[in-house]
């Protein structure tokens, strides 16, 4: 599964990342926070949460609003070892 990390610039493009790359980062660095772009489907992000919970990680997921427009949000995922 490929997800898109949050944009670092308003007009930038989101950087793709695979589930395997996320898992490798968590294994190497321990507790990790990821920010995902709004272009990701909610269903894919719930699959990400489920994937890590099945492997014994604690996962916290939330939607972060940073503006008044309904499209001004990103997803935040904390993965704890």
N, C-alpha and C positions, 0 to 999 in steps of 0.2 A: 504494500500500500504506500502511496506517495502523498504526502501532505505538503502544505505551503506554509512556510514561516511568515510571520508578520512582516510587512514592508518596513524598511528603515527610513524611507522617504515617501512623502505623500503621493508623488507621481511615479515612484519606483515600482518594480515588479517583485512579487513575493518569490523567495528562494525555496525551491523544492527540497524536501528531505524525506528519506524513507524510514519506515518503521525500524529497520535494522540499524540505521545510522543513529536513531534516537536511543535505541537499546544499548548500542556501543558507548555512546556518550554517558549514559546513566551508569553503566558498568564501570567506566573509567573514573568518572568524577563524583559518583554518589548522587546525593540529592540534587535535583536539577529543575529549573523552571523554564518552560518553553512558551513562546507567544506565537499563536497561529493566526493566519490571515482570515478575514471573513469569507473569502472565496471557498474555504473548506466547508464541506457539508457537515451538519451536526451529527449525522449518522456515522460518518467516518471518524469523527472525534470521539464518539461514544465507543466505537470499535477499538480505538487506541486505548481508551481508559480500561475497557474490558480486557484487552490484551495484557496490559501490565498488571492489573489486579489478579489475573489468573496465574501470573508468575510470582506472586507474593509481594508486590510493591503496593504501597499506599499511594493513591492518585487522587488529586483534588482538581476539579474542573470548574471554570466559571467564565462567564462572558463579561468583558470589561468594556464599559462605555467611556469614550474620551471626548465626546462632543454631543451637541443637541440633536444632530441629524440622526435618523434611524439607522443609517449605514455607518455611523462612526463607532465601530466596536471591533474588538479582536477577542480571541479566545486565549485564556491563560490555563496552562496545565502544569501542576506541580507533581513531580514524580519523586517519591521518597523511598529510600532503601531501608 
